[in-house]
Amino acid sequence: MTQPHSPIQPARPSLPSAESWLEGVPTPAQQRQDRYAVAAFVTSLPGLVPVALVLAGIALRRIKRTGARGKGLAYGALAITLCWVIATSVAVGLNLYGERKAGIGRTVGIAEVRVEQCFDADLEAETLRLVRIQDCAIAHTGEAYAMVRANLAGLSAEETQTVATQQCATAFKTFVGKPYEQSELDMYYVVLEDHAVADGNVLCLVGMPGTRLTGSMRGSQR
C-alpha cells in the first residue's frame, strides 16, 4: 500500500538576524562630530597650542574607540598647531638674531656705541669707559642720539667742552623736542677725534643719573 506523499514545504531562505541588517550602517553616535575634535580645531586657530594638542589627542583616542566623525578636524588641529610652533620658532629666532645684530647684551667701549643704541652704565662715574648695550624698550640709563661734526684741533680742554656742548645741544633740541637748558635730562659727549669728519667726530649721549629711562627719548619733550 502506497504511503501518501507529505505535502511539499516551500523552501524558505534563512533570514539574517536583525543585528546583521545594521552592519555598515552608522549609529547615531557615529554620525556625530566628536566634540573634542571640534574643540581642538577651534582652539588651534588662535594659537592655543598646548590646549589644542591635548584636545586633539583625546579626540583621536575617542574616535578610534567610538567610530565617531571628526578625525579630519583633529588632524587639522594638529597641522595648525604645528604651523604655530614653526611660526613662533621663526619669530623667536629672528628676534634673537636682531638682538645679536644690534649688539644687545654686549659690553663695549663708550666710543663704540652707535647712534640710536641705548645702554646701561654708571653715569655718575668719574670716568666712563665701558657700557652694556641695552634694548631701548627695556629700562636703561642712557642713549646715543647724534653724531655731530666739530673741528676741535688745537683747542684747549675748556674750548673743546664748549664747542662739543654747543653742537650736541643743537642736536639735543631736534632729538628730544625741547632745548637742553629746559630739559630734565642730562647731556654727555664723547670726542672720537679732533678733526671734523663727514660722519661726525663727537658722539652725543642723553641720560639721567640715578634714573632709568624706558623707551627712546626721541620726541619725549622731557
Salt bridges, closest charged atoms under 4 A:
ASP34 OD1 - ARG62 NE 2.89
GLU116 OE2 - ARG218 NH2 3.51
ASP120 OD1 - ARG212 NH2 3.17
GLU184 OE2 - ARG222 NE 2.95
